Amino acid sequence: MRAETSLYISMTDETNLLSAVSPQPFSLDGAEWPTAEHYVLAMQFEDPALMAEIRSSLDPQQARKLAKRHKRKIRSDWESVRRVYVTRAVYTRCLSHPESAQALLETGDKRIIESSLYDYYWGCGRDGRGLNTYGEVLMDVREKLRSVAAVSAV
Ligand SMILES: Nc1nc(O)c(N)c(N[C@@H]2O[C@H](COP(=O)(O)O)[C@@H](O)[C@H]2O)n1
């Protein structure tokens, strides 16, 4: 089916329930995460102390600064697994926060695009040619939520 229109979201908009920085805590992998961004930043590393420090960061900006300071310790397979971790975070957040799942379902068939001038992997980049991976993850989770709802309606 053709997408109705596009919906642009910003990765820095804490008020948008769909954003990675939205303050909606959830439990995953044995710990409580303040935002999806905290979880994904921590998953880049294998050092439990560093992961815990990122998890305890006051906000996503502080967590990002901390992760950046340790970028040489990022696990070697990160590029091949990062999309999986973001998907787990967004899906788990939807299960923990029904209003978040609802906001995602209410996007209907819109193409969700993360607007980012600089990020050509998670976002669409300055010229719109980026991979838009975060938008793709949101649309994958939306599809999953729909299929789960369809099965439970039977
Ligand atoms: N642009 C953007 N959109 C998102 O949805 C994000 N979660 C992030 N996160 C930032 O991307 C950096 C890590 O990138 P890789 O995982 O190595 O691709 C880091 O700065 C995050 O804060 N960015």
The ligand as an SDF file (V2000), in Angstrom:
LIG
                    3D

 23 24  0  0  0  0  0  0  0  0999 V2000
   20.4260   10.9030   14.4100 N   0  0  0  0  0  0  0  0  0  0  0  0
   20.1910   10.0260   15.3780 C   0  0  0  0  0  0  0  0  0  0  0  0
   18.9780    9.4990   15.4670 N   0  0  0  0  0  0  0  0  0  0  0  0
   18.6940    8.6350   16.4280 C   0  0  0  0  0  0  0  0  0  0  0  0
   17.4440    8.1450   16.4970 O   0  0  0  0  0  0  0  0  0  0  0  0
   19.6380    8.2790   17.3540 C   0  0  0  0  0  0  0  0  0  0  0  0
   19.3380    7.3730   18.3470 N   0  0  0  0  0  0  0  0  0  0  0  0
   20.9250    8.8440   17.2380 C   0  0  0  0  0  0  0  0  0  0  0  0
   21.8520    8.5250   18.1240 N   0  0  0  0  0  0  0  0  0  0  0  0
   23.2100    8.9750   18.0120 C   0  0  0  0  0  0  0  0  0  0  0  0
   23.9360    8.3010   17.0330 O   0  0  0  0  0  0  0  0  0  0  0  0
   25.2610    8.1150   17.4910 C   0  0  0  0  0  0  0  0  0  0  0  0
   25.6490    6.6620   17.4700 C   0  0  0  0  0  0  0  0  0  0  0  0
   25.5480    6.3130   16.1730 O   0  0  0  0  0  0  0  0  0  0  0  0
   25.8310    4.8370   15.7010 P   0  0  0  0  0  0  0  0  0  0  0  0
   25.0330    3.9250   16.5520 O   0  0  0  0  0  0  0  0  0  0  0  0
   27.2840    4.6120   15.8410 O   0  0  0  0  0  0  0  0  0  0  0  0
   25.3600    4.8850   14.3070 O   0  0  0  0  0  0  0  0  0  0  0  0
   25.3330    8.6210   18.8850 C   0  0  0  0  0  0  0  0  0  0  0  0
   25.8420    9.9080   18.8670 O   0  0  0  0  0  0  0  0  0  0  0  0
   23.8950    8.6650   19.2790 C   0  0  0  0  0  0  0  0  0  0  0  0
   23.6490    9.6360   20.2110 O   0  0  0  0  0  0  0  0  0  0  0  0
   21.1670    9.7050   16.2410 N   0  0  0  0  0  0  0  0  0  0  0  0
  1  2  1  0
  2  3  1  0
  2 23  2  0
  3  4  2  0
  4  5  1  0
  4  6  1  0
  6  7  1  0
  6  8  2  0
  8  9  1  0
  8 23  1  0
  9 10  1  0
 10 11  1  0
 10 21  1  0
 11 12  1  0
 12 13  1  0
 12 19  1  0
 13 14  1  0
 14 15  1  0
 15 16  2  0
 15 17  1  0
 15 18  1  0
 19 20  1  0
 19 21  1  0
 21 22  1  0
M  END
$$$$
